[in-house]
Amino acid sequence: MISDNLKVSIITVSYNSADTIEQTIQSVLNQTYKNIEYIIIDGQSTDGTVNVVRKYERFIDCFVSESDNGIYDAMNKGITHATGDIIGILNSDDWYEEEAVAMVVRCFRDRDAELVYGKKWVVNKNGKRKCHNKQPLEHIWHTPVVPHSTVFVKREIYIKYGVFDTKYKIAADYELILRFYAEGVKFEYIDEMISNFRSSGISSVNCIQSADEAKKVALSYIDKCPDKEFALNQIERNCGMAKLRFAMERKPNSVCDFLKKIFPNIEEGIVIFGTGIWGERLYGAMSVGNIFVRMFVDNNSSKWNTELNGVMIQGLEKLRDYKGYVIVAVKNCALEICEQLAELRNNEMKWITLDEIQEHITI
């Protein structure tokens, strides 16, 4: 146990969140760390959200329900009400792990941190959870790598460097974190689950808008990046991958038609290399286009001989004598995987990467 002399302010912003906010509230109230100031900023909900909050009003230090100018304006209101040493922000459809705040406070104390973040579960509409994999912090110059639902910041950092820039409607959290990083704020990572992020399942609708806004954010700090040329290439790539994601989820036949043009008889079957989110997106697109997925391949041996969407997952060696087509459905390690495929010296196997596909997709 750690002493609770550090006060932690947790801010939840909500709007018409009656179906989810109770789980959010309970996750804060059930924290093992007890010196918590809980603030809820509601955007004048009309669906019963306020009634849910009222059930817990005696445990909530500040509750405001009034119109606002969007989610980041509401977060800024919460920050102005916060009096804690440390501030965390938890949206009304997300929830914390029970030990989250205790682990965060310990990190602030032991490592003299100014911003602490960790891992999160991504939860789909069926309740299935996937771990959001950690990415190198230096990628922050071109990619939002810090999951905002896990972030806790010293209040003095907000005072010194400012709050959310509300001119951004989707990527203001990325801008804020990148701003802190560019200013030299001390980031510390906890290799523990902090939060659960509920995926709405409709984010592909605005993924292109989100990528465009993230691009504007990244370019606004590009002159501070130590590897500017690499970052610029990655910024453009991220926009291309957003376009591909939109195509896979909203216009899957555009992806399938392209593959059918370059790979004869592809309808007879393919192999998807990668079982992460891109592998699943690709599988969904192939299902629409009636392209049979023979198997998944993954370098993670713990997944071998298990199934994803009813399709067996195997290791690289299964491709040594494979005759057919492989789609490398990963974003960050495609080059290394292509090198592995080449080392098999299998002339009967052809492959393509997501980057190569997105270059030919129009939406």
C-alpha positions as CSV (number, residue, x, y, z in Angstrom):
1,M,0.0,0.0,0.0
2,I,1.1,3.6,-0.6
3,S,0.1,6.6,1.4
4,D,-2.6,8.8,-0.1
5,N,-1.2,12.2,0.5
6,L,-1.2,13.0,-3.2
7,K,-4.6,14.2,-4.3
8,V,-5.8,12.9,-7.7
9,S,-8.6,14.7,-9.6
10,I,-10.5,12.6,-12.1
11,I,-12.6,14.3,-14.7
12,T,-15.4,12.5,-16.6
13,V,-17.1,14.4,-19.5
14,S,-20.4,13.1,-20.7
15,Y,-23.2,13.7,-23.1
16,N,-26.2,11.3,-23.5
17,S,-24.2,8.5,-21.8
18,A,-26.9,6.9,-19.7
19,D,-26.1,3.4,-21.0
20,T,-22.4,3.5,-20.0
21,I,-21.6,6.2,-17.4
22,E,-22.6,4.1,-14.4
23,Q,-19.8,1.7,-15.1
24,T,-17.4,4.7,-15.5
25,I,-18.5,6.2,-12.2
26,Q,-18.3,2.9,-10.3
27,S,-14.7,2.3,-11.7
28,V,-13.6,5.6,-10.1
29,L,-15.4,5.0,-6.8
30,N,-14.0,1.5,-6.5
31,Q,-10.4,2.6,-6.8
32,T,-8.1,1.2,-4.2
33,Y,-6.5,4.6,-3.9
34,K,-8.9,6.8,-2.0
35,N,-7.6,10.4,-2.1
36,I,-9.6,11.2,-5.3
37,E,-11.6,14.3,-6.2
38,Y,-14.2,13.3,-8.8
39,I,-15.5,15.8,-11.2
40,I,-18.2,15.2,-13.8
41,I,-18.9,17.7,-16.6
42,D,-22.1,16.9,-18.6
43,G,-23.1,18.6,-21.8
44,Q,-26.8,19.0,-20.7
45,S,-27.8,15.4,-21.5
46,T,-31.4,14.6,-22.3
47,D,-31.3,10.8,-22.1
48,G,-31.2,10.1,-18.4
49,T,-27.5,10.6,-17.9
50,V,-28.1,13.2,-15.2
51,N,-30.4,10.8,-13.3
52,V,-27.6,8.2,-13.3
53,V,-25.1,10.7,-12.0
54,R,-27.5,11.9,-9.3
55,K,-27.5,8.3,-7.8
56,Y,-23.9,8.8,-6.9
57,E,-24.0,12.6,-6.1
58,R,-22.8,12.2,-2.5
59,F,-19.6,10.7,-3.8
60,I,-19.0,13.3,-6.5
61,D,-17.1,16.4,-5.6
62,C,-18.2,18.6,-8.5
63,F,-21.1,18.0,-11.0
64,V,-21.9,20.4,-13.8
65,S,-24.6,19.9,-16.4
66,E,-24.7,22.7,-19.0
67,S,-24.3,23.3,-22.7
68,D,-20.7,23.4,-24.0
69,N,-18.7,23.7,-27.2
70,G,-17.7,20.0,-27.5
71,I,-15.8,17.4,-25.6
72,Y,-12.6,19.3,-25.3
73,D,-14.3,22.4,-24.0
74,A,-15.9,20.2,-21.4
75,M,-12.5,18.7,-20.4
76,N,-11.1,22.2,-20.1
77,K,-14.0,23.1,-17.7
78,G,-13.1,20.1,-15.6
79,I,-9.5,21.1,-15.4
80,T,-10.5,24.5,-14.1
81,H,-12.5,22.8,-11.3
82,A,-9.7,20.4,-10.4
83,T,-7.7,21.0,-7.2
84,G,-5.7,17.8,-7.2
85,D,-1.9,17.4,-7.6
86,I,-2.5,15.0,-10.5
87,I,-5.3,15.1,-13.1
88,G,-6.7,12.1,-15.1
89,I,-9.5,12.3,-17.7
90,L,-11.9,9.4,-18.2
91,N,-14.7,9.6,-20.8
92,S,-18.2,8.4,-19.9
93,D,-18.0,5.2,-21.9
94,D,-14.6,4.1,-20.5
95,W,-13.6,2.7,-17.2
96,Y,-10.5,2.2,-15.0
97,E,-8.9,-1.0,-13.7
98,E,-9.3,-1.1,-9.9
99,E,-5.6,-0.5,-9.2
100,A,-5.1,2.1,-11.9
101,V,-4.8,5.2,-9.7
102,A,-2.6,3.5,-7.1
103,M,-0.2,2.4,-9.8
104,V,-0.2,5.9,-11.4
105,V,0.5,7.6,-8.0
106,R,3.3,5.2,-7.3
107,C,4.9,6.0,-10.6
108,F,4.6,9.8,-10.0
109,R,6.2,9.4,-6.6
110,D,9.0,6.9,-7.5
111,R,10.1,8.2,-10.8
112,D,9.5,11.9,-10.4
113,A,7.2,11.9,-13.4
114,E,5.2,14.8,-14.8
115,L,3.0,12.7,-17.1
116,V,2.2,9.0,-16.6
117,Y,0.4,6.7,-19.1
118,G,0.0,2.9,-19.5
119,K,-1.8,0.2,-21.4
120,K,-5.5,0.0,-22.2
121,W,-8.0,-2.6,-23.2
122,V,-9.9,-1.9,-26.4
123,V,-13.4,-3.4,-25.9
124,N,-15.7,-4.0,-28.9
125,K,-19.5,-4.0,-28.9
126,N,-19.6,-7.7,-28.0
127,G,-17.4,-7.1,-24.9
128,K,-14.3,-8.7,-26.5
129,R,-11.1,-7.1,-25.2
130,K,-7.9,-6.6,-27.1
131,C,-4.7,-5.0,-25.7
132,H,-3.6,-1.8,-27.2
133,N,0.0,-2.5,-28.0
134,K,2.7,0.0,-26.8
135,Q,4.5,1.9,-29.5
136,P,7.8,3.7,-29.1
137,L,7.3,7.1,-27.5
138,E,9.5,8.8,-30.1
139,H,6.8,7.9,-32.7
140,I,4.7,10.6,-31.1
141,W,6.1,13.1,-33.6
142,H,3.9,11.5,-36.3
143,T,1.5,9.2,-34.6
144,P,-0.8,9.5,-31.5
145,V,0.9,6.7,-29.6
146,V,-0.1,7.7,-26.1
147,P,-3.6,6.4,-25.2
148,H,-5.4,9.4,-23.7
149,S,-7.7,7.3,-21.5
150,T,-4.6,6.2,-19.5
151,V,-3.0,9.6,-19.1
152,F,-2.5,11.4,-15.8
153,V,-0.8,14.8,-15.7
154,K,0.5,17.0,-12.9
155,R,-1.9,19.9,-12.6
156,E,1.1,22.3,-12.7
157,I,1.8,21.1,-16.2
158,Y,-1.6,22.3,-17.4
159,I,-1.0,25.6,-15.7
160,K,2.4,26.0,-17.3
161,Y,1.7,24.7,-20.8
162,G,-2.0,25.1,-21.3
163,V,-5.1,23.0,-21.7
164,F,-6.9,21.5,-24.8
165,D,-6.9,23.5,-28.0
166,T,-10.6,23.5,-28.9
167,K,-10.0,24.4,-32.6
168,Y,-9.3,20.7,-33.0
169,K,-12.5,18.7,-32.8
170,I,-11.0,15.2,-32.9
171,A,-7.3,15.4,-32.3
172,A,-7.0,18.0,-29.5
173,D,-5.9,15.2,-27.1
174,Y,-3.0,14.3,-29.5
175,E,-2.1,18.0,-29.8
176,L,-2.0,18.4,-26.0
177,I,0.2,15.4,-25.4
178,L,2.5,16.3,-28.3
179,R,2.8,19.8,-27.0
180,F,3.8,18.5,-23.6
181,Y,6.3,16.2,-25.2
182,A,7.8,19.0,-27.4
183,E,8.1,21.2,-24.3
184,G,10.2,18.5,-22.5
185,V,7.6,17.3,-20.0
186,K,8.9,14.1,-18.3
187,F,6.8,11.1,-19.6
188,E,6.8,7.8,-17.8
189,Y,5.1,4.6,-19.0
190,I,3.6,1.9,-16.7
191,D,3.5,-1.6,-18.2
192,E,0.2,-2.3,-16.6
193,M,-3.5,-2.1,-17.7
194,I,-4.9,1.3,-16.7
195,S,-8.2,1.7,-18.6
196,N,-10.8,0.1,-20.8
197,F,-11.7,1.9,-23.9
198,R,-15.1,1.1,-25.4
199,S,-14.9,1.1,-29.2
200,S,-18.1,2.4,-30.7
201,G,-17.6,0.4,-33.9
202,I,-18.3,3.5,-36.0
203,S,-15.0,5.2,-35.8
204,S,-14.2,4.4,-39.5
205,V,-16.8,6.9,-40.5
206,N,-14.5,9.8,-39.4
207,C,-11.1,8.1,-39.5
208,I,-10.1,10.1,-42.5
209,Q,-11.1,13.4,-40.8
210,S,-9.3,12.2,-37.7
211,A,-6.1,11.4,-39.8
212,D,-6.3,14.8,-41.5
213,E,-6.5,16.6,-38.1
214,A,-3.7,14.5,-36.6
215,K,-1.6,15.5,-39.7
216,K,-2.2,19.2,-39.0
217,V,-1.2,18.6,-35.4
218,A,2.0,16.7,-36.2
219,L,3.0,19.3,-38.9
220,S,2.6,22.1,-36.4
221,Y,5.4,20.6,-34.3
222,I,7.5,19.1,-37.1
223,D,10.3,21.7,-36.7
224,K,11.0,20.4,-33.2
225,C,11.3,16.8,-34.4
226,P,14.9,15.4,-34.4
227,D,14.2,13.3,-37.5
228,K,12.0,15.6,-39.5
229,E,12.3,13.7,-42.9
230,F,11.3,10.4,-41.4
231,A,8.4,12.0,-39.5
232,L,7.1,13.7,-42.6
233,N,7.0,10.4,-44.5
234,Q,5.2,8.7,-41.7
235,I,2.6,11.5,-41.4
236,E,1.7,11.0,-45.1
237,R,1.7,7.2,-44.6
238,N,-0.8,7.6,-41.8
239,C,-3.2,9.5,-44.0
240,G,-2.9,6.7,-46.6
241,M,-3.6,4.0,-44.1
242,A,-6.7,5.9,-42.9
243,K,-7.9,5.9,-46.5
244,L,-7.3,2.1,-46.6
245,R,-9.1,1.6,-43.4
246,F,-12.1,3.5,-44.7
247,A,-12.0,1.4,-47.9
248,M,-11.8,-1.9,-46.0
249,E,-14.7,-1.1,-43.7
250,R,-17.0,1.0,-45.9
251,K,-16.0,0.1,-49.5
252,P,-14.5,-3.4,-49.2
253,N,-15.1,-4.3,-52.8
254,S,-12.6,-1.7,-53.9
255,V,-9.9,-3.6,-52.0
256,C,-11.1,-7.0,-53.3
257,D,-11.4,-5.8,-56.9
258,F,-7.8,-4.5,-56.8
259,L,-6.5,-7.8,-55.4
260,K,-8.4,-9.7,-58.1
261,K,-6.7,-7.7,-60.8
262,I,-3.2,-8.4,-59.7
263,F,-3.5,-11.9,-58.4
264,P,-5.1,-14.5,-60.8
265,N,-7.6,-16.9,-59.2
266,I,-7.3,-15.2,-55.8
267,E,-10.9,-16.2,-55.0
268,E,-9.5,-19.7,-54.4
269,G,-7.8,-18.5,-51.3
270,I,-5.3,-16.3,-49.5
271,V,-3.3,-16.2,-46.3
272,I,-3.4,-13.2,-44.0
273,F,-0.2,-12.6,-42.2
274,G,-1.1,-10.8,-39.0
275,T,-3.9,-11.3,-36.5
276,G,-4.2,-7.8,-35.1
277,I,-6.7,-5.1,-36.0
278,W,-5.5,-4.8,-39.6
279,G,-5.7,-8.6,-40.0
280,E,-9.3,-8.5,-38.8
281,R,-10.2,-5.6,-41.0
282,L,-8.8,-7.3,-44.0
283,Y,-10.6,-10.5,-43.1
284,G,-13.9,-8.6,-43.0
285,A,-13.2,-7.1,-46.5
286,M,-12.3,-10.5,-47.9
287,S,-15.5,-11.9,-46.6
288,V,-17.5,-9.3,-48.5
289,G,-15.6,-9.9,-51.7
290,N,-15.9,-13.7,-51.4
291,I,-12.2,-14.2,-51.2
292,F,-11.5,-17.3,-49.1
293,V,-9.1,-16.9,-46.2
294,R,-7.1,-20.2,-45.9
295,M,-5.4,-19.4,-42.7
296,F,-3.8,-16.6,-40.6
297,V,-0.1,-16.6,-39.9
298,D,1.5,-14.8,-37.0
299,N,4.9,-14.7,-35.4
300,N,3.4,-14.9,-31.9
301,S,3.7,-18.6,-31.1
302,S,1.1,-18.4,-28.3
303,K,-1.5,-17.9,-31.0
304,W,-0.5,-20.9,-33.1
305,N,-3.2,-23.6,-33.5
306,T,-5.9,-21.3,-32.2
307,E,-8.6,-19.7,-34.3
308,L,-9.6,-16.2,-35.4
309,N,-13.0,-15.8,-36.9
310,G,-13.1,-19.6,-37.3
311,V,-9.8,-19.6,-39.3
312,M,-6.7,-21.4,-37.9
313,I,-3.6,-19.4,-37.0
314,Q,-0.3,-20.9,-37.8
315,G,3.4,-20.1,-37.7
316,L,5.7,-18.9,-40.5
317,E,6.9,-22.4,-41.4
318,K,3.5,-23.3,-42.7
319,L,4.3,-21.1,-45.7
320,R,7.5,-22.9,-46.7
321,D,5.6,-25.0,-49.3
322,Y,2.5,-22.8,-49.7
323,K,1.4,-22.1,-53.2
324,G,-0.6,-18.9,-53.4
325,Y,-1.0,-15.4,-52.1
326,V,-0.1,-13.8,-48.8
327,I,-1.3,-10.4,-47.7
328,V,0.9,-8.8,-45.0
329,A,-1.7,-7.2,-42.8
330,V,0.4,-5.3,-40.3
331,K,1.2,-1.6,-40.2
332,N,4.5,-1.3,-38.4
333,C,6.6,-4.5,-39.1
334,A,5.8,-5.2,-42.8
335,L,9.4,-4.8,-44.0
336,E,10.6,-7.4,-41.5
337,I,7.8,-9.8,-42.4
338,C,8.6,-9.5,-46.1
339,E,12.2,-10.3,-45.3
340,Q,11.0,-13.5,-43.5
341,L,8.9,-14.5,-46.4
342,A,11.8,-14.0,-48.8
343,E,14.0,-16.1,-46.7
344,L,11.7,-19.1,-47.2
345,R,12.8,-19.1,-50.9
346,N,9.3,-20.2,-52.0
347,N,8.9,-19.2,-55.6
348,E,5.3,-20.4,-55.6
349,M,4.3,-17.8,-53.1
350,K,3.5,-14.1,-53.8
351,W,2.8,-11.4,-51.3
352,I,1.7,-7.8,-51.0
353,T,1.7,-5.3,-48.1
354,L,-1.0,-2.9,-46.9
355,D,1.1,0.0,-48.0
356,E,1.2,-1.4,-51.6
357,I,-2.5,-1.9,-51.5
358,Q,-3.4,1.6,-50.2
359,E,-1.4,3.2,-53.0
360,H,-3.9,1.9,-55.5
361,I,-7.1,2.5,-53.6
362,T,-9.3,5.5,-54.4
363,I,-12.3,6.5,-52.3
